[in-house]
Amino acid sequence: MDNSQSQSRQGTSQLDATLNALQGGLASAAGVAGPTISGWIKTLQGTPQLAGITAELQSLHDTLRSGASDTGALAQSLSTLGEHTTKAAETATPDAQAKLRELGQALSSAAGQLRA
């Protein structure tokens, strides 16, 4: 197995884990948010076309680590990530497209929950 296949499998595994965490709602996702976000930042670093997602993930990570409970900022960050993720699905590999669309929708939905 070459390196790109290994990275693809790792990315798919990360997608599955992130989707599973978000399916339980924000409360269940909160417990794994830090390590999950850090993992995504590490995975996406060095990929210029995904720099917007990486920067927004870093911003979200910093906000969560600060302990501040600015739900407006968190909602905006999740909304932006949802939009970027859905857009990234357009150019993703066929096996990742549906999962990225689902993740984008889940992030946008989580943003809506925070705004409610």
NORPEMO-V579407 format. One record per residue. N is the residue number from 1. RES is the residue in three letters. PSI is psi as a letter, one per 40 degrees, with the letter a starting at -180 (999 if undefined). Layout:
N,RES,PSI
N,RES,PSI
This chain:
1,MET,h
2,ASP,i
3,ASN,d
4,SER,d
5,GLN,d
6,SER,d
7,GLN,d
8,SER,d
9,ARG,d
10,GLN,d
11,GLY,d
12,THR,d
13,SER,d
14,GLN,d
15,LEU,d
16,ASP,d
17,ALA,d
18,THR,d
19,LEU,d
20,ASN,d
21,ALA,d
22,LEU,d
23,GLN,d
24,GLY,e
25,GLY,i
26,LEU,d
27,ALA,d
28,SER,d
29,ALA,d
30,ALA,d
31,GLY,d
32,VAL,e
33,ALA,d
34,GLY,d
35,PRO,d
36,THR,d
37,ILE,d
38,SER,d
39,GLY,d
40,TRP,d
41,ILE,d
42,LYS,d
43,THR,d
44,LEU,e
45,GLN,h
46,GLY,e
47,THR,g
48,PRO,d
49,GLN,e
50,LEU,e
51,ALA,d
52,GLY,d
53,ILE,d
54,THR,d
55,ALA,d
56,GLU,d
57,LEU,d
58,GLN,d
59,SER,d
60,LEU,d
61,HIS,d
62,ASP,d
63,THR,d
64,LEU,d
65,ARG,d
66,SER,e
67,GLY,e
68,ALA,i
69,SER,f
70,ASP,g
71,THR,d
72,GLY,d
73,ALA,d
74,LEU,d
75,ALA,d
76,GLN,d
77,SER,d
78,LEU,d
79,SER,d
80,THR,d
81,LEU,d
82,GLY,d
83,GLU,d
84,HIS,d
85,THR,d
86,THR,d
87,LYS,d
88,ALA,d
89,ALA,d
90,GLU,d
91,THR,e
92,ALA,i
93,THR,i
94,PRO,d
95,ASP,e
96,ALA,e
97,GLN,d
98,ALA,d
99,LYS,d
100,LEU,d
101,ARG,d
102,GLU,d
103,LEU,d
104,GLY,d
105,GLN,d
106,ALA,d
107,LEU,d
108,SER,d
109,SER,d
110,ALA,d
111,ALA,d
112,GLY,d
113,GLN,d
114,LEU,d
115,ARG,d
116,ALA,999
